[in-house]
Structure formats: structure tokens, C-alpha cells
Amino acid sequence: MPFGKLVHMDDRREDRDAVHHRARATHADGRVLQLLVVNISPNGFMARSDAAMAEGDRLRIALPGVGMAPAEVRWALGGRIGCQFDQPIRLGDYYELLAALMR
């Protein structure tokens, strides 16, 4: 790696499933956000949003069959956010969620 070049290290331990799901979320400050979830796993998701967010922000996202899932923004860049759920989605519930998102 060339000296001085910053490289983003992807430390995810699992694959994500590609989806295209419009979701509503509530920011910790009370703002209602519109998100486009583009990939998801039992532990987190990546979404696009026009709302300004930063690493460490807290939100609750509405997911079919799961309800309101609390999450933390782990990174934010150019209208995209990567979030980690506070609690992983149980595998059975996750497969039902995926089926609902793929309809």
C-alpha cells in the first residue's frame, strides 16, 4: 500500500443480501427519515438517504415482520449510511424479513 493512501478496511464478518426497500426510520432527535435499504444482514444494513447523518447517530428503522429495530450509524459517506443493529435479527425472523423484502 502506498504511503499516505487511506484505505477503508471492511471488517464485516458476514455477507449482506442485496435488497431495494424503502423504509421509514426515526432519528434519535425525532426526525422522520426516508431510507432506501440497499443491502442487509442479521447484524446491519446499508441505506441511501438525503438526510444528514454521522457516525454514532442513533435511529430506529421499521422493518416488515421485525418492527422498529434500533441501530447505530457506523459510517456515513455521500448520502449512504452503514448501520449496525443493537441486537442481531434472529435467523428465522431474518429469512422471513428477506422474503418480505423480495416480494
Backbone torsions as a table, in degrees:
resi	resn	phi	psi	omega
1	MET	NA	128.8	179.6
2	PRO	-62.6	143.0	179.2
3	PHE	-59.7	135.5	175.7
4	GLY	87.0	-8.4	179.7
5	LYS	-87.2	125.7	178.8
6	LEU	-85.1	134.7	179.7
7	VAL	-125.6	130.0	176.9
8	HIS	-79.6	120.3	178.5
9	MET	-90.1	124.0	179.5
10	ASP	-91.3	105.8	-175.6
11	ASP	-99.3	15.3	176.9
12	ARG	-64.3	142.1	-178.1
13	ARG	-102.0	0.6	-177.3
14	GLU	-141.6	158.5	176.7
15	ASP	-75.1	159.1	175.7
16	ARG	-113.1	152.4	176.9
17	ASP	-98.4	130.2	179.0
18	ALA	-72.5	131.7	177.8
19	VAL	-140.8	172.4	174.7
20	HIS	-142.3	86.8	-171.8
21	HIS	-129.5	122.8	175.1
22	ARG	-82.0	124.6	-176.1
23	ALA	-129.9	155.9	174.2
24	ARG	-104.1	140.3	177.6
25	ALA	-136.9	158.5	175.6
26	THR	-119.2	123.6	177.6
27	HIS	-76.1	155.9	179.2
28	ALA	-56.9	-27.1	179.7
29	ASP	-85.0	3.7	176.9
30	GLY	97.9	-11.5	178.7
31	ARG	-63.6	138.8	172.5
32	VAL	-92.4	127.9	-175.2
33	LEU	-114.5	145.0	171.5
34	GLN	-103.5	123.3	-179.2
35	LEU	-119.2	150.8	168.5
36	LEU	-113.9	104.5	180.0
37	VAL	-76.5	123.5	-176.8
38	VAL	-108.1	-20.6	169.7
39	ASN	-155.2	156.8	-173.4
40	ILE	-151.3	155.0	173.0
41	SER	-145.3	173.3	177.0
42	PRO	-60.8	-19.7	-176.3
43	ASN	-103.9	-11.3	-178.1
44	GLY	178.1	-171.5	-177.2
45	PHE	-156.8	162.2	169.7
46	MET	-118.0	139.2	-178.7
47	ALA	-141.3	160.6	172.0
48	ARG	-104.4	144.7	-179.8
49	SER	-157.7	145.3	174.7
50	ASP	-83.7	-13.7	-178.1
51	ALA	-76.0	142.2	176.7
52	ALA	-74.6	125.9	177.2
53	MET	-139.7	158.1	-177.7
54	ALA	-135.6	160.0	175.7
55	GLU	-52.2	133.5	-179.9
56	GLY	95.1	-14.7	177.0
57	ASP	-61.4	150.0	179.6
58	ARG	-111.5	141.3	175.5
59	LEU	-149.4	166.4	175.2
60	ARG	-125.7	123.2	-177.3
61	ILE	-108.6	136.8	178.0
62	ALA	-85.5	122.1	180.0
63	LEU	-126.4	136.9	-178.8
64	PRO	-56.6	129.8	177.4
65	GLY	77.1	-15.1	-179.1
66	VAL	-103.3	-36.2	-176.1
67	GLY	90.4	-149.5	-178.8
68	MET	-85.1	115.2	-177.8
69	ALA	-107.2	116.7	177.3
70	PRO	-71.7	142.6	-178.0
71	ALA	-150.4	161.9	176.3
72	GLU	-116.6	135.7	174.3
73	VAL	-71.8	119.6	-179.8
74	ARG	-93.5	-27.7	174.4
75	TRP	-156.4	154.5	178.1
76	ALA	-142.1	129.9	-177.0
77	LEU	-157.1	120.0	172.7
78	GLY	53.4	44.8	178.3
79	GLY	83.2	6.5	176.7
80	ARG	-118.0	147.4	175.8
81	ILE	-133.1	146.2	172.3
82	GLY	-114.7	126.0	-174.7
83	CYS	-124.5	148.6	175.7
84	GLN	-115.6	127.9	176.9
85	PHE	-65.8	146.7	175.8
86	ASP	-62.1	-40.9	177.5
87	GLN	-127.1	132.5	177.4
88	PRO	-59.0	148.3	174.7
89	ILE	-76.5	129.4	178.4
90	ARG	-57.0	143.9	-172.5
91	LEU	-55.7	-45.8	178.6
92	GLY	-60.0	-44.4	178.2
93	ASP	-65.0	-35.7	-179.4
94	TYR	-64.5	-43.7	179.5
95	TYR	-64.7	-36.0	175.4
96	GLU	-66.6	-40.8	176.7
97	LEU	-59.9	-47.7	179.3
98	LEU	-58.1	-44.2	179.6
99	ALA	-59.7	-42.2	179.0
100	ALA	-65.9	-38.2	-178.8
101	LEU	-72.8	-24.6	-178.2
102	MET	-86.2	-10.7	-179.0
103	ARG	-66.5	NA	NA
